[in-house]
């Protein structure tokens, strides 16, 4: 991907809050029902909090009841990468930002149609830009 972002841990730590660093760079998870965007309904785009690349839109957001912002599809194009995650004794699929490698969350196969997928994302991994903002 053009414009791939690579930074040292020191650079990431200086640019992110400690909680963002834990989620984005150490693959942490915020507690369910505590994230800023879990119940957000405003039209707009969700950017990777690490690099600003738009990864999801509010048009594909839905209330999954899981306690994390959920989307039935990422923004079209080469925005996210899926990786196997077998930690915690579970088989899951991790999603990361393709531009900077930041951990966003996981994708599951229990979402609504048309995709049947649920992209379960940490609010700390996202920055929201309202539709009418430039």
Backbone bond lengths (Angstrom), bond angles and torsions (degrees), N, CA, C in turn:
res aa  C-N    CA-C-N  psi(-1)  N-CA   C-N-CA  omega(-1)  CA-C   N-CA-C  phi
1 X - - - 1.457 - - 1.521 108.91 -
2 X 1.315 117.66 130.05 1.456 119.83 176.33 1.529 110.40 -62.37
3 X 1.297 115.76 152.11 1.467 122.29 177.91 1.525 113.05 64.91
4 X 1.333 117.82 29.89 1.460 120.96 177.53 1.529 108.16 -62.23
5 X 1.320 115.59 137.03 1.461 121.20 -176.56 1.520 109.84 -104.55
6 X 1.308 116.00 125.73 1.457 121.78 175.42 1.516 108.03 -129.00
7 X 1.335 115.22 128.27 1.463 121.49 -179.24 1.516 109.41 -136.18
8 X 1.304 115.66 158.23 1.459 120.52 175.42 1.530 109.08 -76.91
9 X 1.326 116.10 163.20 1.465 119.63 176.26 1.523 111.11 -58.64
10 X 1.318 116.65 -38.39 1.465 120.46 179.39 1.524 111.06 -62.15
11 X 1.333 117.10 -40.68 1.465 120.47 177.90 1.528 110.87 -64.57
12 X 1.351 116.85 -45.81 1.463 119.61 178.84 1.525 110.43 -60.66
13 X 1.321 117.45 -44.47 1.466 120.96 -178.78 1.523 111.98 -62.27
14 X 1.326 117.14 -33.15 1.472 119.77 -179.58 1.528 112.13 -76.93
15 X 1.341 117.55 -21.96 1.463 121.43 -176.42 1.521 114.22 -98.50
16 X 1.326 117.34 -23.22 1.462 121.17 -176.49 1.519 110.82 -109.43
17 X 1.338 116.16 156.08 1.462 119.02 171.58 1.530 107.64 -69.83
18 X 1.324 118.52 161.85 1.468 119.63 177.77 1.539 112.51 -56.85
19 X 1.333 117.75 -39.80 1.468 120.23 178.73 1.525 111.31 -66.90
20 X 1.321 117.46 -42.50 1.463 120.26 177.30 1.524 110.53 -62.64
21 X 1.319 117.22 -42.85 1.461 120.56 179.35 1.525 110.32 -59.09
22 X 1.327 116.06 -44.49 1.464 120.37 -179.47 1.532 110.99 -59.32
23 X 1.326 117.47 -44.33 1.464 120.66 -178.14 1.528 111.07 -75.87
24 X 1.328 117.46 -52.81 1.463 121.34 -173.64 1.522 114.15 -69.74
25 X 1.313 117.90 -39.68 1.470 120.43 -172.59 1.531 113.49 -105.42
26 X 1.357 117.12 -27.20 1.464 120.16 -179.56 1.530 112.07 -105.74
27 X 1.332 116.70 7.11 1.466 123.44 177.37 1.517 112.77 61.44
28 X 1.329 115.89 36.92 1.458 121.03 177.39 1.523 111.04 -78.79
29 X 1.329 115.30 177.50 1.457 121.87 178.57 1.520 108.50 -136.41
30 X 1.319 116.18 133.70 1.458 118.95 174.73 1.527 108.89 -76.00
31 X 1.318 116.60 157.34 1.465 120.08 179.04 1.527 110.27 -64.51
32 X 1.313 115.82 143.57 1.469 121.36 178.28 1.527 110.79 -57.95
33 X 1.313 116.41 144.25 1.467 125.71 176.05 1.526 113.95 66.43
34 X 1.341 117.75 16.24 1.463 120.21 178.94 1.528 112.90 -110.92
35 X 1.330 117.46 -11.24 1.458 121.21 -174.05 1.519 113.66 -77.27
36 X 1.297 114.52 147.59 1.463 123.25 -178.29 1.524 113.39 -59.84
37 X 1.324 118.55 -32.25 1.462 120.95 -172.71 1.529 114.72 -104.88
38 X 1.321 118.22 7.04 1.462 120.40 -177.88 1.534 111.73 -56.14
39 X 1.321 117.52 -46.11 1.472 121.03 -177.51 1.522 113.03 -109.34
40 X 1.320 118.25 12.66 1.466 121.54 -179.60 1.527 110.18 -64.28
41 X 1.333 115.71 138.02 1.461 120.23 -177.78 1.532 113.08 -128.39
42 X 1.317 118.02 -0.17 1.466 120.49 -178.40 1.526 111.24 -67.27
43 X 1.338 116.92 145.02 1.468 119.43 176.79 1.533 111.05 -71.14
44 X 1.313 114.92 138.41 1.460 119.49 178.41 1.513 112.05 163.43
45 X 1.323 114.80 -162.10 1.457 122.03 -176.60 1.524 110.53 -123.57
46 X 1.311 114.69 147.36 1.459 121.84 177.92 1.521 108.27 -108.19
47 X 1.329 114.95 122.48 1.455 121.92 -178.58 1.520 110.39 -102.53
48 X 1.321 116.48 154.18 1.456 121.18 170.57 1.526 107.40 -63.25
49 X 1.334 117.33 127.90 1.462 121.08 -179.70 1.528 111.74 -69.38
50 X 1.325 117.18 -16.08 1.457 120.50 179.70 1.511 114.14 -81.84
51 X 1.344 116.69 -36.02 1.467 118.37 -173.88 1.535 114.49 -135.49
52 X 1.322 118.46 -8.09 1.457 120.60 178.04 1.520 115.31 87.32
53 X 1.323 118.81 0.42 1.465 121.63 178.75 1.529 109.02 -69.41
54 X 1.334 117.29 130.65 1.463 120.68 178.23 1.527 108.33 -69.98
55 X 1.351 116.04 126.56 1.459 120.90 -176.96 1.537 113.45 -119.64
56 X 1.326 118.23 -25.58 1.463 122.33 179.45 1.526 109.87 -142.18
57 X 1.347 115.89 159.04 1.466 122.17 174.60 1.522 109.16 -121.38
58 X 1.318 115.53 154.02 1.455 119.76 178.45 1.525 111.82 -64.25
59 X 1.333 118.07 -24.78 1.468 121.44 179.29 1.530 112.27 -60.69
60 X 1.312 118.29 -26.22 1.461 122.24 -179.39 1.532 112.46 -103.72
61 X 1.318 117.26 7.32 1.467 121.77 -179.62 1.522 109.66 -84.44
62 X 1.322 116.62 143.60 1.465 120.97 176.45 1.526 109.24 -146.95
63 X 1.324 116.16 160.11 1.459 121.35 178.91 1.522 108.72 -88.49
64 X 1.322 116.09 104.79 1.459 121.22 -177.41 1.523 111.97 -86.74
65 X 1.340 116.41 -14.40 1.452 119.94 -175.61 1.519 113.25 77.98
66 X 1.332 116.91 4.52 1.466 121.33 -176.22 1.529 113.03 -80.89
67 X 1.333 117.01 -19.95 1.459 120.17 -177.55 1.518 113.82 99.02
68 X 1.329 117.23 1.16 1.453 123.19 176.78 1.519 109.27 -129.75
69 X 1.332 118.29 152.52 1.463 119.61 174.78 1.526 109.32 -57.58
70 X 1.324 115.89 134.15 1.461 120.73 -177.72 1.515 110.56 -128.81
71 X 1.307 115.09 141.82 1.463 122.86 -178.43 1.518 107.72 -131.84
72 X 1.340 117.53 145.64 1.462 119.49 177.88 1.522 112.27 -88.46
73 X 1.341 117.36 -6.57 1.470 121.33 175.58 1.523 109.48 -164.38
74 X 1.328 116.96 148.12 1.466 119.94 171.38 1.527 109.22 -78.77
75 X 1.310 116.35 170.09 1.459 120.69 174.09 1.530 108.19 -61.73
76 X 1.305 116.41 140.40 1.466 120.57 -178.57 1.524 110.66 -58.13
77 X 1.305 114.90 150.39 1.459 120.25 178.35 1.507 111.45 107.00
78 X 1.285 114.58 -167.50 1.447 123.13 -172.52 1.526 109.81 -94.37
79 X 1.332 117.73 66.98 1.467 121.85 -173.04 1.519 114.35 -101.45
80 X 1.333 115.87 -38.61 1.462 119.25 -177.38 1.522 109.88 -126.17
81 X 1.307 114.61 160.57 1.458 122.34 177.04 1.523 107.55 -123.17
82 X 1.315 116.83 139.90 1.452 121.87 177.12 1.522 109.07 -102.92
83 X 1.344 115.12 136.01 1.470 121.11 -179.36 1.520 109.85 -134.17
84 X 1.325 118.20 142.96 1.472 119.72 175.99 1.527 110.12 -63.47
85 X 1.329 116.78 141.03 1.464 122.69 177.82 1.527 107.31 -136.32
86 X 1.316 116.06 105.72 1.460 121.09 -178.26 1.524 112.20 -107.87
87 X 1.325 116.71 19.55 1.467 120.68 178.61 1.527 109.53 -72.72
88 X 1.289 116.08 164.23 1.464 123.71 177.05 1.530 112.62 62.15
89 X 1.327 117.26 20.51 1.447 121.07 178.01 1.518 114.93 70.18
90 X 1.335 116.63 19.05 1.460 121.32 179.81 1.517 109.68 -124.65
91 X 1.322 116.38 150.86 1.463 120.98 171.63 1.517 107.06 -95.41
92 X 1.330 115.23 113.11 1.457 120.41 179.20 1.519 108.53 -132.66
93 X 1.335 114.68 171.90 1.461 121.04 175.93 1.522 107.29 -120.30
94 X 1.323 115.59 113.93 1.462 121.89 178.01 1.525 109.00 -78.80
95 X 1.340 116.52 145.47 1.463 121.01 172.10 1.524 108.75 -116.25
96 X 1.346 114.79 133.42 1.459 121.40 178.99 1.519 108.95 -129.42
97 X 1.309 115.68 155.76 1.459 121.38 174.76 1.523 108.09 -67.61
98 X 1.310 116.28 128.26 1.467 120.81 -178.09 1.530 111.27 -69.06
99 X 1.330 117.91 -27.64 1.465 120.59 -177.88 1.525 112.35 -77.35
100 X 1.348 117.92 -44.36 1.473 118.64 -173.57 1.526 114.00 -119.74
101 X 1.335 117.86 -3.36 1.455 120.42 177.89 1.515 115.25 77.02
102 X 1.321 117.84 10.54 1.464 120.81 -179.20 1.524 111.57 -71.50
103 X 1.319 115.62 139.20 1.459 122.45 176.98 1.530 108.97 -69.32
104 X 1.332 115.84 127.37 1.461 121.13 178.16 1.524 111.36 -105.16
105 X 1.327 117.06 -40.43 1.458 121.84 -177.06 1.512 109.91 162.77
106 X 1.343 115.73 -139.66 1.465 121.60 -179.13 1.520 109.95 -139.96
107 X 1.319 116.46 159.38 1.463 121.93 174.92 1.524 108.28 -116.57
108 X 1.343 114.67 136.52 1.462 122.00 -179.00 1.520 108.96 -125.37
109 X 1.321 116.13 161.81 1.467 121.07 -177.24 1.526 112.08 -99.40
110 X 1.327 117.37 36.24 1.468 120.83 -179.37 1.529 112.11 -123.92
111 X 1.322 116.51 29.67 1.456 121.23 -178.73 1.525 112.59 -92.40
112 X 1.316 116.04 178.08 1.463 121.13 -179.44 1.525 112.00 -77.98
113 X 1.292 116.15 167.63 1.463 121.89 173.43 1.531 107.76 -75.05
114 X 1.281 121.02 150.89 1.451 124.44 19.62 1.527 114.93 -88.93
115 X 1.316 120.73 -11.48 1.472 120.08 -174.55 1.520 113.16 -92.16
116 X 1.325 117.02 -30.35 1.457 120.15 -173.70 1.517 112.99 75.32
117 X 1.339 116.93 7.34 1.463 121.47 -178.19 1.525 111.00 -110.27
118 X 1.334 114.68 152.34 1.464 121.47 175.81 1.523 107.72 -126.34
119 X 1.324 115.90 107.63 1.454 121.98 175.01 1.522 106.34 -86.26
120 X 1.306 116.14 104.55 1.459 124.22 -174.90 1.537 106.98 -96.23
121 X 1.332 116.24 113.10 1.459 121.25 -167.29 1.527 110.77 -122.75
122 X 1.310 116.54 141.54 1.464 121.58 174.38 1.526 109.69 -73.73
123 X 1.325 116.87 133.36 1.470 120.06 175.52 1.524 110.96 -58.27
124 X 1.330 117.16 -35.93 1.464 121.08 -180.00 1.523 112.52 -63.79
125 X 1.330 117.09 -18.03 1.468 121.60 178.78 1.516 112.34 -84.61
126 X 1.333 115.88 -6.47 1.460 120.68 -171.76 1.516 113.40 -120.48
127 X 1.317 115.43 156.00 1.465 124.31 166.88 1.514 105.24 -129.50
128 X 1.320 117.49 137.00 1.456 121.39 -174.88 1.525 110.71 -103.57
129 X 1.306 116.15 137.06 1.474 122.94 176.20 1.522 106.96 -123.22
130 X 1.342 116.18 114.20 1.463 120.54 178.84 1.518 110.26 -57.75
131 X 1.320 115.75 152.38 1.453 121.84 -175.73 1.529 112.35 -58.52
132 X 1.321 117.58 -36.93 1.463 119.96 -176.86 1.531 113.86 -87.75
133 X 1.339 118.28 -0.45 1.472 120.84 177.13 1.520 109.64 -80.94
134 X 1.312 116.89 144.97 1.473 121.71 177.84 1.492 109.74 -98.24
